[in-house]
Amino acid sequence: MKILVTGGAGFIGSAVVRHAVRAGHAVVNLDKLTYAGSLSNVAEVSDSPLYTFEQADICNRPRIDMILARHRPDVIMHLAAESHVDRSIDGPAAFIETNITGTYTMLEAARAYWSDAGRPEGFRFHHISTDEVFGSLGATGQFTEDTPYDPRSPYSASKAASDHLVRAWHETYGLPVVLTNCSNNYGPYHFPEKLIPVAILKALAGAPIPVYGAGDNVRDWLYVEDHADALLTVVGKGRIGRSYNIGGENEATNLQIVTKICALLDEKRPGNRPYAEQISFVSDRPGHDKRYAIDPSRIRAELGWRPSVTLDQGLERTVQWFLDNEDWWRALQTRDGVGRRLGTGG
């Protein structure tokens, strides 16, 4: 199978690229290389004859058309997106452009390519989205594929819009699509602006480890390598027009996550005092969703997939990876927004 992956130099996209090449698939990595993209994320497979890179903006229709005509992929896995809620609060325009206009452009390019090719039965447009489109849960309950959309941030609203576009292109034009909505990802190559890499790197730097509000916001944590495996399962076996929720089955509060990271660092790289003493509670993010939780029963029942890594196993692997790959994260420290508070709503 030849797969075109948009956003393949980003965090989740690069995990998909690495996983797909290891599995013997030909991969075309299409990425604009914005602040969060890095070709070092795919260095492991970059010399493989199965791997090709194309630098392009998903909003540039002529360029996308040319890439599709050149490489003739069997499926498109659309991961390219602006994804950081805090950045969407400070600058929503980029999220509207990339997540909505970019998805529209990819859909139209895919539709033309699919039609010109005679509408091959095996073609798929796989749209990768987030559980944040469903809004915020109370103390109980889980998101299912039928949960009404209720986005609360510019980021989640832009992803909700892109989901609706994908479904509309399937219903109106017959474009063969599958959709997935995932819970919070973590793991190797995680750009240092999200909670887990920020906590690791602030701890190592001896700096305050910021925790929003009381740290009681709950997320379902999904190890990124498990997510990549799930995505390839869905694109290969998922039913056309169907959506699948992908969760890690690992709920934890933000404070629990940071505390676990501190304990792992105490064990692996002990300092002069426990790292947990660096935890600092800061003003909460505007509109901070209280709890996300995924019901993954559909993907488990229909496709036989479930996560292979527990939260404790995944965090141990992640902390060790950051300790072992200092050159990777140090090279990113000068990129826009790294190391400073974003999304204050000011």
Stockholm file with secondary structure:
# STOCKHOLM 1.0

chainA/1-346         MKILVTGGAGFIGSAVVRHAVRAGHAVVNLDKLTYAGSLSNVAEVSDSPLYTFEQADICNRPRIDMILARHRPDVIMHLAAESHVDRSIDGPAAFIETNITGTYTMLEAARAYWSDAGRPEGFRFHHISTDEVFGSLGATGQFTEDTPYDPRSPYSASKAASDHLVRAWHETYGLPVVLTNCSNNYGPYHFPEKLIPVAILKALAGAPIPVYGAGDNVRDWLYVEDHADALLTVVGKGRIGRSYNIGGENEATNLQIVTKICALLDEKRPGNRPYAEQISFVSDRPGHDKRYAIDPSRIRAELGWRPSVTLDQGLERTVQWFLDNEDWWRALQTRDGVGRRLGTGG
#=GR chainA/1-346 SS CEEEEETTTSHHHHHHHHHHHHTTCEEEEEECCCTTCCGGGGTTTTTSTTEEEEECCTTCHHHHHHHHHHHCCSEEEECCCCCCHHHHHHCTHHHIIIIIIHHHHHHHHHHHHHHHTTCCTTCEEEEEEEGGGGCCCCSSCCBCTTSCCCCCSHHHHHHHHHHHHHHHHHHHHCCCEEEEEECEEESTTCCTTSHHHHHHHHHHHTCCEEEETTSCCEEEEEEHHHHHHHHHHHHHHCCTTCEEEECCSCEEEHHHHHHHHHHHHHHHSCCSSCGGGGEEEECCCTTCCCBCCBCCHHHHHHHCCCCCCCHHHHHHHHHHHHHHCHHHHHTTTTSTTTTSCCCCCC
#=GC SS_cons         CEEEEETTTSHHHHHHHHHHHHTTCEEEEEECCCTTCCGGGGTTTTTSTTEEEEECCTTCHHHHHHHHHHHCCSEEEECCCCCCHHHHHHCTHHHIIIIIIHHHHHHHHHHHHHHHTTCCTTCEEEEEEEGGGGCCCCSSCCBCTTSCCCCCSHHHHHHHHHHHHHHHHHHHHCCCEEEEEECEEESTTCCTTSHHHHHHHHHHHTCCEEEETTSCCEEEEEEHHHHHHHHHHHHHHCCTTCEEEECCSCEEEHHHHHHHHHHHHHHHSCCSSCGGGGEEEECCCTTCCCBCCBCCHHHHHHHCCCCCCCHHHHHHHHHHHHHHCHHHHHTTTTSTTTTSCCCCCC
//
